[in-house]
């Protein structure tokens, strides 16, 4: 007879006493049968009944606590399952668990964008229509080795994923999915950057090399041709120098982009200095730079980097403005994007009177090497990196750039920078 752990001490501790009592009752019954005395029969019958009752008490029984003890492992398993679900819900990557038939037993919240909110209890083929993953799931369910599958989802927006499938000790299959879209995009941007940089350098380098070969050959004694070629070579060499300087500047800014500046500077003075540097260029194109009067406006930022921002913006306004037109610079204040930034923002806008920018081109203006008018940009010495540098500097300063344009009327580039807190500004 099998007994529970709680019944063994009771039966083991009192077993001998109950057996002796039971044996005594049997002996008494035999004596009664021999003696035939009614009084003795009644007394021994009571003794026998007591012995039988004692045996009943000593016998192992299933008590309420024993039932609870047997149910405890089931409750513990349920609690463990709930804990496991809670843990998997905290994972920010899609997680799916399939049973032996390919049905989804569990799908965390991160997977809803892929398989929907009601994926559980459905077959994996009904919620994820990707042949590569479904075929891999069948192989792993059949006992195959873990697999890693790359796949893409084209709608509504193209995303790239990587799925890892593995079978557990039972007949469950775990599917973990990683979103590789940002990584793939970074790789594509890096490849485009290398291709564009190589192209930008190759063109002036080919021109310089060609003119050198010409000057060594039949034009070596042609003085007018030599002077003309040397001038072109100087322009192309300057273009390569500017490109390399901008590339180095952009790399340096990107490396330091995660460290916000701690200094303070007057943005009105920064703009005034940028205008002074670019005034000769504006005069050459008969463009007037008009800066509205403003009291000092202190912002949190690095003066040298902010000077680079406004030099690039004003230079672009001159370069793409209408000859004989005007570049207007205005200042203002705006509310902070969040309540925690109580000091607000300083706003600086640079407006030109050029041809304007097509609406579809505006979101791409801050991409490296992107130009609306490639030919005109190269003729004016542009590298295609100016607005990319502006964007990354403003990212470091926790600012932003807003671009508005009306074709035929001009464009406005507006910079938002965090202002110095009022109490600090007053003390300064």
Buried (B, 14 or more C-beta within 10 A) or exposed (E): EEEBEBBEEBBEEBEEEBBEBBEBBEEBBEEBEEEEEEEEBEEBBEBBEEBBEBBEEBEBEEEEEBEEBEEEEEEEEEEEEEEEEEEBEEEEEBBBBBBEEBBBEBBBBBBEEBBBEEBBEBBBBEBBEBEEBBEBBBEBBEEBEEBEBEBEBEEEEEBBBBBBBBBEEEEBBBBBBBBBBEEBEEEEEEEEBEEBBEEBBEBBBEBBEEBEEBBEEEBEEEEEBBEEBEEBBEBBBEBBEBBBEBBEBBEEBBEBBEEBBEEBBBBBBBBEBBBEEBBEBBEEBEBEBEBEEBEEBBBBBBBEBBBBBBBBBBBBBBBBBBEEBBBBBBBBEEEBEEEEBEBBBBBBBBBBBBBBBEEEBBEEBBBBBBBBBEEEBBEBEBBBBBBBBBBBBBBBBBBBBEBBBEEEEBBBBBBBBBBBBEEEBEEE
